């Protein structure tokens, strides 16, 4: 998780130095496009979808899901740790509210990570060659 946090910090640092700004109407579209317009971000989204699908199948169909939540938690690390903190109070006599909150938190954390990965891939791919 420490390695994931360092990668996110490096991505935030690389993106903070961007000199040009887009109008606010295009910001959301450009921001979310970074999550699916390159291969590294697509691979991250696919891995996260597979991990979350496995988690949901294990929780909803298995009598004992075990540690099924660790896969999506690690796939969307380090921001997904917030999903655990938020979903813990949602546990009640019914199992589905906690599962729903955890899944939504992991999806949001994974989307943030995919955007960071996509923007960093764009940034690295667009650096001019020095020679």
Residue pairs with C-beta under 8 A, 6 or more apart in sequence:
1 74
1 77
1 78
1 81
4 77
4 78
5 77
5 78
8 78
8 79
8 113
8 116
10 120
11 116
11 117
11 119
11 120
12 116
14 120
14 123
15 116
15 119
15 120
15 123
18 123
22 30
31 115
32 111
32 115
33 118
34 41
34 114
34 115
34 118
34 119
34 122
35 41
35 45
35 111
35 114
35 115
35 118
36 42
36 45
36 114
36 118
37 118
38 118
38 121
38 122
38 125
39 121
40 117
40 118
40 121
41 114
41 115
41 117
41 118
41 121
44 75
44 110
44 113
44 114
44 117
45 110
45 114
47 75
48 72
48 75
48 76
48 106
48 107
48 110
48 113
48 114
51 71
51 72
51 74
51 75
52 72
52 75
52 103
52 106
52 107
52 110
54 68
54 71
54 72
55 65
55 68
55 69
55 71
55 72
55 103
55 106
56 99
56 103
58 65
58 66
58 68
59 65
59 68
59 69
59 95
59 99
60 99
62 68
69 84
69 102
72 80
72 103
72 106
72 110
73 80
73 81
73 83
73 84
73 106
74 80
75 106
75 110
76 83
76 106
76 109
76 110
76 113
77 109
79 108
79 109
79 112
79 113
80 105
80 106
80 109
80 110
82 105
82 109
83 101
83 102
83 104
83 105
83 106
83 108
83 109
84 102
84 105
86 101
86 102
86 105
87 98
87 99
87 101
87 102
87 105
88 98
90 97
90 98
90 100
90 101
90 102
91 97
91 98
92 98
